[in-house]
Amino acid sequence: MGMEKQPVVGFIGLGAMGNRMAANVAAAGFEMICFDVAGTEERAPEGAGIAGSVGAVAAAADVIILSLPNGEISAAVAEEIIESNQRTVSTIVDTSTIGVAAAKAVHGRLAGADLAYMDAPVSGGIAGAAAGTIALMFAGPKAEFEALLPVLQSMSKRPFHVGEEPGQAQAMKLLNNFLSGLALTATSEAIAFGLTQGLEMSTMLDVLNVSSGQNTATSDKFPNRVLTETYDAEFLNTLYLKDISLYVENVSNAGTADTISKNLLPIWQRFAAAEPGADFTRIFPFVRDQR
């Protein structure tokens, strides 16, 4: 990129994660233009330009950030960017979770139109997106990572350059989310057992958190969302099912061990079918009550 002036940043996809990340980019002082197919004006940061289409963003921005629900939509938006006239955009930074193959495919399509595609999913939930504490995993040329750092750092205090090839950041995101959901599910099983033995949940958590069983579920999700019975991580079981399904699919493509993930997947399929759209921390009562 090597721009002397600050790039104009386009933002496409202003959902639960996107609108908070876009707000942080705007707060960092970048000139912005936004578009969301479900309605842009009410979701865009104050003072940002409002575009009527993907093409209008591509014709005004130097860098476009995507925050979209899945790989099909990322691919469709990429096609709209390719087909847009008078485009000024040169680089697309995709923060969506779409899987390894999808990231490679979108990268290939955009490369054919002289557009650089950066695979850059994020982790840390809605609260993290709002606070700028999400981890951002970036796969692409190191020089691009460095050129984009001011923009990346406006969204994430923790941007990691994980590799040069598209798909590598997707792999990192998916293996992280597999472990995160595994910890939550396994902790649900352990706590449910302990309760039948007359142990208090708060006691178990106190012990676990200074013992070798400590994990993100015992240190954060259980004390803050489950023990309190608020179940308000603001991450839906249907979204976690998407992540674990993508992980299992990607592991299958890689031909690596899947003993644990293929047993984890059906638990989340049953939970999402029983209570679609429930907070993913409600896996605890679901596991506990599944005699």
Protein Blocks (a to p, Z undefined) as FASTA:
>chain_A
ZZabdcddddehjafklmmmmmmmmmnopacddddfkbpklmpcehiacdfbfklmmmmp
mbdcdddfblklmmmmmmmmmmpghifbfbdcdfbdebjklmmmmmmmmmmnopacdddd
deeijmlmmnopaccdddddfklmmmmmmmmmmmpmbdcdfbjbehjlmmmmmmmmmmmm
mmmmmmmmmmmmmmmnopafklmmmmmmmcckbcfklmmmmmmmmmnonopnopafklmm
mmmmmmmmmmmmnopafklmmmmmmmmmmmmmmmghiafklmmmmmmmmZZ
